[in-house]
Amino acid sequence: MLRNALSKASLGRSVSGRLASASGRHAPGGSRRLASQLVEPKQPEVVTDEIPGPQSKAALSRLGLLQDTRAVVFAGDYQKSVGNYIVDADGNYLLDLYCQIASIPVGYNNAALLKAAQSPEMASTLANRPALGMYPSKDWGSTLEQAYMRVKPKGLDMVFTTAHGSDANELAYKAAFMYYAKTRRGGTEGFSAQEMSSVMDNVPPGAPDVAILSFTAGFHGRTFGALSTTRSKAIHKLDIPAFRWPRAPFPQLRYPLDKYSEENAAEESRCLAETERILHDNPMPIAAIVIEPVQSEGGDRHASPRFFQELRSITKQHDVLMIVDEVQTGCGATGTFWAHEQWALETPPDMVTFSKKMQTAGFYHTREMVPDQPYRNFNTWLGDPSRALMTRAIVDEVLERKLVEQTRDTGAYLKSHLEPLAIRYFRVFNSVRGEGTFLAFDCTSAELRTELLHLMRMEGVNMGGSGDVAVRFRPMLTLTKAHVNVFITRFESVLNKLYQKHWPR
């Protein structure tokens, strides 16, 4: 077995020592241990009979008086969380393979990030938050270069900073609509009196009927424009007015891929043909398409590089912009810094949106996407310079520690263990898929997935689902083969428990 034969008693002592250090008690030798000096445990430790435990429940009871907590799993203790391990309010140490819905890049209480957070530059930025569109700091250009442009997608030379992923998509859509209108005016932004008047009543020609095409099961955010392109779950959209924008089918591939290569190729061709038909026949003009490299919230659905190559060709033929939503896939999780790098496109996307692991948000774009007049794609803060400083530290960590390469190696190792288990425990899960550590599998029912995720937490591993039956891996870039060994041991234990319960011999 891969599980380290460490006794529960010694684990309890090691956990207690970490807790004492993190809480500010004097460590041995009389020195006080900082959060950046916390030591990641060798393996998880669960000290309560249930998760959430009593302290989590008490914290959530208080929070429930002020906010809706029905989606909450447990209350975290982020002063004690360390590396790849999250600690909850009850002192349970869980190997975190979900990582705040894919948004922790280089570990809890990472020393480099803590150093950046405690710098005088950060303190000044927090105390004097500038309106970046009008009064950027003298070194804002340098920050953009160091935080964003070192890892810019090929062919995109500008970046628009925003607050969060939905915001990034919203503003990318605005850029697409402005570009569409400008090209229809012959490359200028001379507005007619009728346009200036009608736009105040939200009607054409000032407020034209133009669409963004998205794909079945896609997720692009919860704000109004982004929500109109979100197609993953009805609960996200119910009761909210939406633009009547079209959607195209996204391929539903069958696994294993090598067994169903002909069927999958036919499915992708069907989806491409339908996309082209919509672009040609839709009664409302389409300014852009938006697509994820992996439909994360929609159930971790994939398509081949060929699909995206041909999709890009179709958008070019129809003079439609291509927006690639890398909010969840960006920053190295798929084994390349940007997932769309693996498509080997002849021409790059027109815009690439990001957030999550970048710890900030925005979209990369070409200079053609900049409106001819100021104040059009604009808001007070244009993101947050303090988050850009964190992004700079994250990019430093990723590049200096070669974490993208590590993700490729660790992901291949993890996948090599999951695939034979899927054959052995086929009654529980199947369809292992993904690149890097951005992996997933399907449970054979939604009920079984709920049970599996709960049992994994009780084994000390925090995981999350997507779509109707998928379980997704969203670990940090710092995940190693040793962490995979810890997971596989506990995963196999849970699989055996499920078999004993549901399919006893």
C-alpha positions as CSV (number, residue, x, y, z in Angstrom):
1,M,0.0,0.0,0.0
2,L,1.1,3.5,-0.7
3,R,-0.1,4.9,2.6
4,N,2.7,6.0,4.8
5,A,2.7,3.6,7.8
6,L,2.7,6.5,10.3
7,S,0.7,5.9,13.5
8,K,-2.3,7.9,14.3
9,A,-0.7,8.9,17.6
10,S,2.3,10.3,15.9
11,L,0.1,12.1,13.4
12,G,-1.9,13.6,16.2
13,R,1.3,14.9,17.8
14,S,2.6,16.4,14.6
15,V,-0.8,18.0,13.9
16,S,-0.9,19.4,17.4
17,G,2.5,20.9,16.9
18,R,1.5,22.6,13.7
19,L,-1.6,23.9,15.3
20,A,0.3,25.3,18.3
21,S,2.7,27.1,16.0
22,A,0.1,28.5,13.7
23,S,-2.0,29.8,16.6
24,G,0.9,31.9,17.9
25,R,2.0,29.7,20.8
26,H,5.8,29.4,21.3
27,A,7.3,26.7,19.3
28,P,10.2,24.6,20.7
29,G,13.3,26.8,21.2
30,G,11.2,29.8,22.2
31,S,10.7,31.2,18.7
32,R,7.3,32.1,17.3
33,R,6.6,30.4,13.9
34,L,5.2,32.5,11.1
35,A,2.6,31.3,8.7
36,S,5.3,31.1,6.0
37,Q,7.2,28.6,8.2
38,L,4.3,26.1,8.5
39,V,5.3,22.6,7.5
40,E,3.1,20.7,5.1
41,P,2.0,17.4,6.7
42,K,3.0,14.1,5.2
43,Q,-0.6,13.0,4.9
44,P,-4.1,14.1,5.9
45,E,-5.5,13.9,9.4
46,V,-9.3,13.9,10.2
47,V,-10.0,14.4,13.9
48,T,-13.8,14.8,13.9
49,D,-16.4,12.1,13.3
50,E,-18.1,14.2,10.5
51,I,-17.1,17.1,8.2
52,P,-18.3,19.7,8.9
53,G,-17.4,19.2,12.5
54,P,-18.7,21.1,15.5
55,Q,-16.5,24.2,15.2
56,S,-17.3,24.5,11.5
57,K,-21.0,24.2,12.2
58,A,-20.8,26.8,14.9
59,A,-19.0,29.2,12.6
60,L,-21.5,28.6,9.8
61,S,-24.4,29.1,12.2
62,R,-23.1,32.6,13.1
63,L,-22.4,33.3,9.4
64,G,-25.9,32.1,8.5
65,L,-27.4,35.0,10.3
66,L,-25.7,37.3,7.8
67,Q,-25.3,35.3,4.6
68,D,-26.8,32.3,2.8
69,T,-24.5,29.3,3.8
70,R,-26.5,26.5,2.1
71,A,-23.7,25.8,-0.4
72,V,-20.9,25.8,2.2
73,V,-19.0,22.6,2.7
74,F,-17.0,23.6,5.8
75,A,-15.4,26.7,7.4
76,G,-11.6,27.0,6.7
77,D,-8.8,28.1,8.9
78,Y,-6.5,29.9,6.5
79,Q,-3.9,30.8,9.0
80,K,-3.1,27.1,9.6
81,S,-3.6,25.9,6.0
82,V,-0.3,25.1,4.4
83,G,0.9,24.0,1.0
84,N,-1.5,21.5,-0.6
85,Y,-3.4,21.1,2.7
86,I,-6.5,23.0,3.8
87,V,-7.3,23.1,7.5
88,D,-10.9,23.5,8.6
89,A,-12.2,25.1,11.8
90,D,-12.0,21.8,13.6
91,G,-8.4,21.2,12.9
92,N,-8.9,18.6,10.1
93,Y,-6.0,18.5,7.6
94,L,-7.3,17.7,4.2
95,L,-5.3,17.2,1.0
96,D,-7.0,19.8,-1.2
97,L,-7.6,18.7,-4.8
98,Y,-10.3,21.3,-5.3
99,C,-8.4,24.4,-4.1
100,Q,-11.1,27.1,-3.8
101,I,-12.8,26.0,-7.1
102,A,-9.5,25.9,-9.0
103,S,-8.2,29.3,-7.8
104,I,-5.1,28.5,-5.6
105,P,-2.0,28.3,-7.7
106,V,1.1,27.7,-5.5
107,G,-0.1,26.6,-2.1
108,Y,-1.7,27.9,1.0
109,N,0.6,30.4,2.9
110,N,3.2,30.3,0.1
111,A,6.2,32.1,1.4
112,A,6.8,34.2,-1.8
113,L,3.1,35.3,-1.8
114,L,3.2,36.2,1.9
115,K,6.3,38.3,1.3
116,A,4.6,40.1,-1.6
117,A,1.5,40.7,0.6
118,Q,3.6,42.2,3.4
119,S,5.7,44.5,1.2
120,P,5.6,48.3,1.5
121,E,4.5,48.4,-2.2
122,M,1.5,46.3,-1.3
123,A,0.7,48.4,1.8
124,S,0.8,51.6,-0.3
125,T,-1.4,50.1,-3.0
126,L,-4.0,48.9,-0.5
127,A,-4.1,52.3,1.3
128,N,-4.2,54.3,-1.9
129,R,-6.2,52.3,-4.4
130,P,-6.0,54.2,-7.6
131,A,-8.6,54.7,-10.4
132,L,-6.4,53.0,-12.9
133,G,-8.2,54.2,-16.0
134,M,-7.4,57.9,-15.1
135,Y,-4.6,57.9,-12.4
136,P,-2.4,54.8,-12.6
137,S,0.8,54.7,-10.6
138,K,4.0,55.7,-12.3
139,D,5.1,52.0,-12.3
140,W,1.8,50.4,-13.4
141,G,3.2,49.7,-16.8
142,S,6.1,47.8,-15.3
143,T,3.7,45.9,-13.1
144,L,1.6,44.9,-16.1
145,E,4.8,43.7,-17.9
146,Q,6.0,41.6,-14.9
147,A,2.6,40.2,-13.9
148,Y,0.9,39.6,-17.2
149,M,2.9,40.1,-20.3
150,R,5.7,37.6,-19.5
151,V,3.0,34.9,-19.9
152,K,0.8,36.5,-22.5
153,P,-0.9,34.2,-25.1
154,K,0.9,34.2,-28.5
155,G,-0.3,37.0,-30.8
156,L,-2.0,39.1,-28.1
157,D,0.0,42.1,-27.1
158,M,-2.4,44.0,-24.7
159,V,-4.2,43.3,-21.5
160,F,-7.3,44.7,-19.9
161,T,-7.5,44.2,-16.2
162,T,-10.7,43.5,-14.4
163,A,-12.1,42.4,-11.0
164,H,-13.2,38.7,-11.6
165,G,-13.9,36.1,-14.3
166,S,-17.5,37.1,-15.1
167,D,-16.3,40.7,-15.4
168,A,-13.5,39.7,-17.7
169,N,-16.0,38.0,-20.0
170,E,-18.5,40.9,-19.8
171,L,-15.8,43.4,-20.9
172,A,-14.5,41.1,-23.6
173,Y,-18.0,41.0,-25.0
174,K,-18.2,44.8,-24.9
175,A,-15.0,44.9,-26.8
176,A,-16.3,42.5,-29.4
177,F,-19.5,44.5,-29.9
178,M,-17.6,47.8,-30.3
179,Y,-15.3,46.2,-32.8
180,Y,-18.2,44.8,-34.7
181,A,-19.9,48.1,-34.9
182,K,-16.7,50.0,-35.8
183,T,-16.1,47.6,-38.7
184,R,-19.6,48.1,-40.0
185,R,-19.1,51.9,-39.9
186,G,-16.0,51.5,-42.1
187,G,-13.5,51.6,-39.3
188,T,-14.6,54.8,-37.6
189,E,-16.7,55.6,-34.5
190,G,-18.7,58.6,-35.8
191,F,-22.1,58.2,-34.2
192,S,-25.3,59.5,-35.8
193,A,-27.8,61.6,-33.9
194,Q,-30.3,58.7,-34.1
195,E,-27.8,56.3,-32.6
196,M,-27.0,58.8,-29.8
197,S,-30.7,59.2,-29.0
198,S,-32.0,55.6,-29.4
199,V,-29.3,54.1,-27.2
200,M,-30.8,55.9,-24.2
201,D,-34.0,53.9,-24.8
202,N,-32.0,50.7,-25.2
203,V,-33.2,50.2,-28.8
204,P,-31.6,50.1,-32.2
205,P,-29.7,51.5,-33.9
206,G,-27.8,52.9,-30.9
207,A,-28.3,49.6,-29.0
208,P,-28.1,47.1,-31.9
209,D,-29.4,43.6,-31.8
210,V,-26.1,41.7,-31.9
211,A,-25.2,38.4,-30.3
212,I,-22.4,36.4,-28.7
213,L,-22.6,32.7,-29.6
214,S,-21.8,30.2,-26.8
215,F,-22.0,26.5,-26.5
216,T,-24.2,23.9,-24.8
217,A,-23.0,23.2,-21.2
218,G,-20.6,26.2,-21.2
219,F,-20.1,28.4,-18.2
220,H,-18.9,32.0,-18.5
221,G,-20.2,33.7,-15.3
222,R,-23.2,35.0,-13.4
223,T,-23.4,38.6,-14.4
224,F,-26.0,39.6,-17.0
225,G,-24.1,39.3,-20.3
226,A,-21.9,36.4,-19.1
227,L,-25.0,34.7,-17.8
228,S,-26.7,34.9,-21.2
229,T,-23.8,32.8,-22.5
230,T,-23.8,30.4,-19.6
231,R,-25.5,27.1,-20.5
232,S,-24.3,24.7,-17.8
233,K,-27.2,24.5,-15.3
234,A,-30.7,25.9,-15.3
235,I,-30.4,26.9,-11.6
236,H,-27.8,29.5,-12.6
237,K,-30.2,31.3,-15.0
238,L,-33.8,30.8,-13.7
239,D,-35.8,34.0,-13.1
240,I,-33.1,36.2,-14.7
241,P,-33.8,38.1,-17.9
242,A,-31.3,37.2,-20.6
243,F,-30.3,38.2,-24.1
244,R,-31.7,35.9,-26.8
245,W,-28.4,34.8,-28.0
246,P,-27.9,31.5,-29.8
247,R,-26.0,28.4,-28.6
248,A,-24.2,25.8,-30.6
249,P,-23.6,22.1,-29.6
250,F,-20.4,21.2,-27.9
251,P,-19.1,17.7,-28.7
252,Q,-20.0,14.9,-26.3
253,L,-17.0,12.6,-26.7
254,R,-17.0,9.0,-25.6
255,Y,-14.2,7.3,-23.7
256,P,-11.7,5.8,-24.0
257,L,-10.8,8.1,-26.9
258,D,-8.9,5.5,-28.9
259,K,-11.8,3.1,-28.9
260,Y,-14.3,5.7,-30.2
261,S,-12.1,7.7,-32.5
262,E,-14.5,7.4,-35.5
263,E,-17.6,8.2,-33.5
264,N,-15.9,11.2,-31.8
265,A,-14.7,12.6,-35.1
266,A,-18.3,12.4,-36.5
267,E,-19.6,14.1,-33.4
268,E,-17.2,16.9,-33.7
269,S,-18.0,17.3,-37.4
270,R,-21.7,17.5,-36.5
271,C,-21.1,20.2,-34.0
272,L,-18.9,22.2,-36.4
273,A,-21.5,22.0,-39.1
274,E,-24.2,23.2,-36.8
275,T,-22.0,26.1,-35.6
276,E,-21.4,27.2,-39.1
277,R,-25.1,27.0,-39.9
278,I,-25.9,29.2,-36.9
279,L,-23.3,31.7,-37.9
280,H,-24.8,31.8,-41.4
281,D,-28.5,31.7,-40.6
282,N,-29.0,33.3,-37.2
283,P,-31.5,36.2,-37.6
284,M,-29.4,38.3,-35.2
285,P,-25.8,39.1,-36.3
286,I,-23.1,37.4,-34.3
287,A,-20.1,39.5,-33.2
288,A,-18.1,36.7,-31.5
289,I,-18.1,33.2,-30.2
290,V,-17.0,32.4,-26.6
291,I,-15.7,28.9,-25.8
292,E,-13.8,27.2,-23.0
293,P,-10.9,24.8,-23.7
294,V,-12.6,22.5,-21.2
295,Q,-16.2,22.9,-20.2
296,S,-15.4,22.9,-16.5
297,E,-18.7,23.6,-14.7
298,G,-20.6,21.8,-17.5
299,G,-19.0,18.4,-16.5
300,D,-15.4,18.6,-17.7
301,R,-16.3,18.1,-21.4
302,H,-13.4,18.1,-23.9
303,A,-12.9,18.4,-27.6
304,S,-9.9,17.6,-29.8
305,P,-7.4,20.2,-31.1
306,R,-8.8,19.5,-34.6
307,F,-12.2,20.7,-33.4
308,F,-10.8,24.0,-32.2
309,Q,-8.6,24.4,-35.3
310,E,-11.6,24.0,-37.6
311,L,-13.8,26.2,-35.3
312,R,-11.2,29.0,-35.6
313,S,-11.2,28.6,-39.4
314,I,-14.9,28.9,-39.4
315,T,-14.9,32.1,-37.3
316,K,-12.3,33.7,-39.7
317,Q,-14.4,32.8,-42.7
318,H,-17.5,34.4,-41.2
319,D,-15.6,37.4,-39.8
320,V,-16.6,36.5,-36.3
321,L,-14.3,37.1,-33.3
322,M,-13.1,34.1,-31.2
323,I,-13.0,34.6,-27.4
324,V,-11.3,31.8,-25.4
325,D,-12.5,31.7,-21.8
326,E,-9.4,30.5,-19.8
327,V,-10.8,31.6,-16.5
328,Q,-10.5,28.1,-15.1
329,T,-7.9,26.5,-17.4
330,G,-5.3,29.2,-17.5
331,C,-2.1,29.4,-15.5
332,G,-0.6,26.0,-16.1
333,A,-3.1,23.5,-14.9
334,T,-3.4,21.6,-18.2
335,G,0.3,21.2,-18.7
336,T,0.8,24.4,-20.8
337,F,0.4,27.9,-19.4
338,W,-2.7,28.4,-21.5
339,A,-4.7,25.4,-22.5
340,H,-5.4,26.7,-26.0
341,E,-1.6,26.5,-26.7
342,Q,-2.3,22.7,-27.2
343,W,-4.5,23.5,-30.2
344,A,-1.7,24.8,-32.4
345,L,-3.9,27.4,-34.1
346,E,-2.7,29.0,-37.3
347,T,-4.1,32.3,-36.1
348,P,-4.5,33.1,-32.4
349,P,-7.8,33.9,-30.7
350,D,-8.9,37.5,-30.7
351,M,-9.3,37.6,-26.9
352,V,-8.4,35.3,-24.0
353,T,-10.0,35.8,-20.6
354,F,-8.5,34.8,-17.3
355,S,-9.0,34.7,-13.6
356,K,-8.9,32.0,-10.9
357,K,-5.3,30.8,-10.5
358,M,-4.0,34.2,-11.8
359,Q,-5.6,35.6,-8.6
360,T,-6.7,38.6,-10.7
361,A,-8.8,38.9,-13.9
362,G,-8.9,40.4,-17.3
363,F,-8.5,39.6,-20.9
364,Y,-5.6,39.6,-23.4
365,H,-6.4,41.2,-26.8
366,T,-5.0,42.6,-29.9
367,R,-4.7,46.4,-30.5
368,E,-7.7,46.2,-32.9
369,M,-9.9,45.6,-29.9
370,V,-9.3,49.0,-28.4
371,P,-12.2,51.4,-29.0
372,D,-11.3,54.6,-31.0
373,Q,-12.6,56.8,-28.1
374,P,-11.8,56.7,-24.4
375,Y,-14.2,55.9,-21.6
376,R,-16.0,53.2,-23.6
377,N,-14.5,50.0,-22.0
378,F,-13.8,51.6,-18.6
379,N,-14.7,51.6,-14.9
380,T,-13.2,53.2,-11.8
381,W,-10.7,50.7,-10.7
382,L,-10.1,48.5,-13.8
383,G,-9.3,45.6,-11.5
384,D,-7.1,45.9,-8.5
385,P,-3.3,46.7,-8.5
386,S,-2.9,44.8,-5.2
387,R,-4.0,41.6,-6.9
388,A,-1.7,42.4,-9.8
389,L,1.2,42.4,-7.3
390,M,0.1,38.9,-6.2
391,T,-0.1,37.8,-9.8
392,R,3.5,39.0,-10.3
393,A,4.6,36.9,-7.4
394,I,2.6,33.9,-8.7
395,V,4.1,34.2,-12.2
396,D,7.6,34.4,-10.6
397,E,6.9,31.2,-8.6
398,V,5.5,29.3,-11.6
399,L,8.3,30.2,-13.9
400,E,11.2,29.9,-11.5
401,R,10.0,26.6,-10.0
402,K,9.0,25.2,-13.5
403,L,5.6,24.3,-12.1
404,V,3.9,24.0,-15.5
405,E,6.4,21.2,-16.3
406,Q,5.8,19.7,-12.9
407,T,2.1,19.7,-13.6
408,R,2.5,17.8,-16.8
409,D,4.6,15.2,-15.0
410,T,2.4,14.9,-12.0
411,G,-0.8,14.8,-14.1
412,A,0.5,11.9,-16.2
413,Y,1.4,10.0,-13.1
414,L,-2.1,10.6,-11.6
415,K,-3.8,9.6,-14.8
416,S,-1.8,6.4,-15.1
417,H,-3.2,5.4,-11.7
418,L,-6.8,6.5,-12.4
419,E,-7.2,4.6,-15.7
420,P,-6.7,1.1,-14.3
421,L,-8.8,1.8,-11.3
422,A,-11.6,2.9,-13.6
423,I,-11.5,-0.6,-15.2
424,R,-11.3,-2.4,-11.9
425,Y,-14.1,-0.3,-10.2
426,F,-16.2,0.3,-13.3
427,R,-19.4,0.2,-11.2
428,V,-18.4,3.5,-9.5
429,F,-16.6,5.6,-12.2
430,N,-15.4,5.7,-15.8
431,S,-14.3,8.1,-18.5
432,V,-11.0,9.4,-17.1
433,R,-9.9,12.4,-19.1
434,G,-7.9,15.6,-19.2
435,E,-4.4,17.0,-19.5
436,G,-1.9,18.0,-16.9
437,T,-3.6,17.8,-13.5
438,F,-6.8,19.2,-15.0
439,L,-8.4,15.8,-14.9
440,A,-11.9,14.4,-14.3
441,F,-13.9,11.2,-14.3
442,D,-17.6,10.4,-14.3
443,C,-19.4,8.6,-11.5
444,T,-22.1,6.2,-12.6
445,S,-24.8,8.2,-10.8
446,A,-25.2,11.6,-9.1
447,E,-26.1,9.9,-5.9
448,L,-22.9,7.8,-6.0
449,R,-20.8,10.9,-6.7
450,T,-22.3,12.7,-3.6
451,E,-21.4,9.6,-1.5
452,L,-17.9,9.4,-2.9
453,L,-17.1,13.0,-2.3
454,H,-18.3,12.8,1.3
455,L,-16.3,9.6,1.9
456,M,-13.2,11.2,0.4
457,R,-13.5,14.1,2.8
458,M,-13.7,11.7,5.7
459,E,-10.5,10.1,4.4
460,G,-8.9,13.5,4.4
461,V,-9.2,14.5,0.7
462,N,-11.2,17.5,-0.4
463,M,-12.6,17.2,-3.9
464,G,-15.4,18.7,-6.0
465,G,-17.8,17.8,-8.7
466,S,-18.9,19.3,-12.0
467,G,-21.9,18.8,-14.3
468,D,-24.3,16.0,-13.3
469,V,-22.0,13.2,-12.4
470,A,-18.3,14.3,-12.9
471,V,-15.6,14.6,-10.3
472,R,-12.9,17.1,-11.2
473,F,-9.4,17.5,-10.1
474,R,-8.3,21.1,-9.5
475,P,-5.2,20.8,-7.4
476,M,-2.4,23.4,-7.1
477,L,0.5,23.5,-9.5
478,T,2.6,22.3,-6.5
479,L,1.0,18.9,-6.5
480,T,3.7,16.1,-6.6
481,K,3.7,12.4,-7.1
482,A,3.9,12.0,-3.3
483,H,0.6,13.8,-3.0
484,V,-0.8,11.6,-5.7
485,N,0.2,8.5,-3.7
486,V,-1.6,9.9,-0.7
487,F,-4.7,10.4,-2.8
488,I,-4.7,7.0,-4.5
489,T,-4.4,5.1,-1.3
490,R,-7.5,6.9,0.2
491,F,-9.3,6.8,-3.1
492,E,-8.9,3.0,-3.4
493,S,-10.1,2.7,0.2
494,V,-13.3,4.6,-0.6
495,L,-13.9,2.6,-3.8
496,N,-13.7,-0.6,-1.7
497,K,-16.1,0.8,0.8
498,L,-18.6,1.7,-1.9
499,Y,-18.3,-1.8,-3.5
500,Q,-18.8,-3.5,-0.1
501,K,-21.9,-1.4,0.5
502,H,-23.5,-1.5,-2.9
503,W,-22.2,-4.7,-4.5
504,P,-21.3,-7.1,-1.7
505,R,-20.0,-10.5,-2.8
